[in-house]
Amino acid sequence: MLGQQLRAWEVLDDRVLRAFAETPRENFVPSDYRDLAFADAEIPLGHGQSMLAPKVEGRMLQALQVEPIDEVLVVGTGSGYLTACLARLAKHVKSVDVFPEFVTAAEAKIAAGGIHNVELKVADAMELSYPARFDAIAVTASVPELDGHFTRMLRPQGRLFVVVGRGPAMEAQLITLQPDGTTTTDSLFETVLAPLINAERPEPFVL
């Protein structure tokens, strides 16, 4: 996985690669799909949700440039794998998901891996309200358009990874909050992810 998928997709950050190597992906994959743990594909988790392909997870972690002093928010815990990898890079990770069974399963897997700097919570991401406290936010689903909902939770110089758009045209973006309150946007790559629960808005009506 490290050579064929991550490095081939320009994931070259040594700390990111080490986090992947130290976090057994097969322990987070549903048992029915364990043979596909390292496949270049999304893996179904239930409720229409999927575990992201390794190359997308790798590019996400590399883009966020998480440091050992950082506080990180994960929107969409899913299997818990990405949260576990981020926990190896950050000071503390808060991870939320709207599905209680995802959170319960992830808690057990993360604890079994000896990772203790993670807080998991059942919550609707679109109803979250935190002061500016996070150095990095990873959104594991897409939003149809970007607003200030997540950037308001960033500290100055904080980074937000999010996939924006509607299929088949979606773009992975890195949003950075500048000290003066403005944001900069870096376009990273094209991909397609399932929409974040309750983030989808109706298409505008055009005469």
N, C-alpha and C positions, 0 to 999 in steps of 0.2 A: 504494500500500500504506500509506504513512504517513497519508494523509488518510482513506481509506475504511475502513481496518481498525484501525489503531492509535489514532488520535485518536477515532474513532467508538466505540472500546471503552475510552475514558477513559485512554489512554496519552498523557500530556501532558508528561512529564518531558523537558526539552530535551536533556539528556545522553543519555538512552535513544534518543530520536528521531534524534539525530546519529549514534549508534553504528550504528543500522540504515541510515541514509543512506550511511554511509561503508563499509559492508560489503556488497558486491554479492551479493545472495541467489542470483541466477541462477548464480553460480560454484560454489555448494554443492549445487545440485539435481542429481539423476541426469539424465544427458543425455536419457533418454526422456521426462522430465517437465519439461524446461526451459521449455516454454510455460506451465506452471502455477506457475512460481516465485513469483508474487505473488498467487496465488489464495488465497481464504479457505478453505483445506482442508489436511489432512495429506497429505503426499506419501510414497508407499512407498519404503523404502530397502532392503528385503530382510530376511530372517529374521523376518518378521512385525513389523518396526519401521517407524516413520514419522517424517518430519520434522514437527515441530509446526506448527500453523497460526500465521501471523505474530501474530495478536492474542493468543494464549496466550503466545508468547515475549515479546511486549511487556509484558504484565501481569506476567510473571515477573520480568523485569529491573527494572521500575519498583518492584515490591514489595521486592526485595532491597536497593534503595538502595545500590548498590555505589559506593565511593569510590576515588579514585586510590591510596590507601595499602593497599587491601584485598587479602587473599589469598583466592582463590575456588576452590571445588571444583565441577566439573560431573560429575554422575553420569549417564552415558549420552551419550557424545559424538555418536553418530549421524552426521549429515552434517558436523558441525563448525561449523555456522553460529552456533549459540547461543554456543559457546565463543569464536568469533572476535569476536562482538559484546561479550561480557563482557570480553574482553582489552582492548578499547578503553576500558573503564570502570575496570578494576582494575589493581593493581600486578602481580599474577601470577595465572595461572589454571592449575590442574591439572585435567585432564579424562580420565575413564576410561570404557572401554567393554569389554564382554565379547567383542565380535566384532573380531578382529584386522584384518579388511579395512576396517572403519569407521575404525579408528585410523590405518591406513596412508593411506587416502584423505584423511582430514581433515588429517593432517600436511602433505601436499603442497599442499592448498588454502590452509591457513593460512599456510604459508611463502610461497606465491605472492602472498599478500596483504600481505606485508611485516610480518607480525605475529610478534614474537619473544619475547613474555612468556608463552608457553604451554608447558606440559609435558603430553604425551599418553602414556597408559599403557594397556596391555591388562590388565584386572582385573575380577573379579567384585565388584560394588559391595557385596554382602552379606558379603564376606570382608575388606573394607577395615578397617584398624586404624591410625588416625592419632591422635596426641595432639591436644589442643585447639589447633588452629592456623589454622582457617579463620574468616574474618569473614563469609563467605556461602557457602551450599551450594545449588546448583540441581539438583533431581532431575527428570529429563525423562520419567519414567514414573511410574506410580501404585504405591502400596503398599496392601495390603488394610487394614492398621491401622498406627498409628504407635507405634513403640517408641523406645528411646533410642539406636539404632544410629548415626544420623547426628548427633543433637544432641551426642553425646559428642565429636565432632570440631570443635565450635564453640568459639570463644573467647567470653568474656563479652561480651554485647551482639551476638553473632553471630546471623545470620538464616538460616533454612532454608525454602526453598520446596519444597513437596511436595504431590502430589495423593493424597488418602487415600480409601479406600473400594473398593467393588466395583460394577461396572456394574449397572444404569444410574445409580446414585446415587453420585457421587464429588464431592469438594469440594477445591478448591485452598486450601491453608492456608499462612500465614506463621507459623513458629514462631520466637520470639526467646528466646535464653538470657539470663536476667537475672544480674546480678552475684552474687546469693545462690544460684545454681544451679537456681532454678525456671525454668519456661518459661511464656510467654504465647502464646496462639494467636489469630490473626486469620483469620476466614473471608473469603476473597476472592471466589470465584465458583464456580459449578458447571461441571464439564466431565467428559469421559471420556477417559482415556488408557490405552494398553496397560500391563499390569502390568510392573513391573521384574523382569528375569530373576532367578529363584530367590527372589523375595520373596513369591510367592503361597503361601498356606497353605491347607490343606483347610478347607472349610466345617465348622463344628462340628456334631457329630451331635446331633440333638434327638429325643427319644422322643415 
